[in-house]
Each structure stands twice: as structure tokens, then as C-alpha cells.
Amino acid sequence: MPRSKIKKNCYNRIMKNLKILFLIILIGFSSLAKIGCKKCKGEDPEIRVINNSPSYVDVQINTSDKKTISINNIASGTTSTYYSLSAGQIVYTVTLRYVEHIKTDHVSQCYDYDIIIDENNKITIMATDRNL
């Protein structure tokens, strides 16, 4: 085989290996950047109440570490401030027109939670990841 053809084959193999190495390094750096850019690192969850019902509501939240958060007299069309709580299971009671609605959910670190009461008094909880 002529010497120039051997050099060309060797050059092509080296370039192919360099492209693969570059791709591996690029993937590695992008993975590290994604991991290292998290805004939240082990912070406690926070929760608030959004009242879109036609009447005042009261919410009592019992946390997994035996603490109670009471958010009372939330007027129609308003939102409470955020309250910090421990991650884990919560039991929350929403009182609407003297009727108690008891719900259970799980809250995780680095999330914000909204307990939403809609105009038909339907109660939902929505989580927002702080790292997005």
C-alpha cells in the first residue's frame, strides 16, 4: 500500500477518534452544568392559598413534623403569603361556608405549592418546581 494512503487512513482514524472524544467531553460538561445550575438545593417547600371561591376560606395545614399552620379569613379573589413547612405528608383542612374539606398530600423540597379553591369551591393543589 502506498505511503500516502497509509497516512490518509491514519489521519482519518485520528480525526474520527477526536470527534468522538470531543462529543464525550461536550456531553460531560453539559451534564455538569445542568447539575450545578440548580437554583434550589434542599430547601423546604412553601405553600400558599389562592381563593377564587365566592366566600372567605380558612385553611389549617398539619405537617409531618407535627406543626400546624393556620391561614384564616382569606377573602374571595385573594392569595395568601407563602408559608414554609417541612417536606413530607401534609393533611390540610379547608373550611368553606362552615363545611370542612379534609385532604392529604405529599410535599417535597424545592417545590412551591398552591392550594387553589376555584369559583365552584373545588379544591386542588398545584406544585411548582423551583429548579425550572
Order of alpha helices (4+ residues) and beta strands (2+ residues): alpha-beta-beta-beta-beta-beta-beta-beta-beta-beta
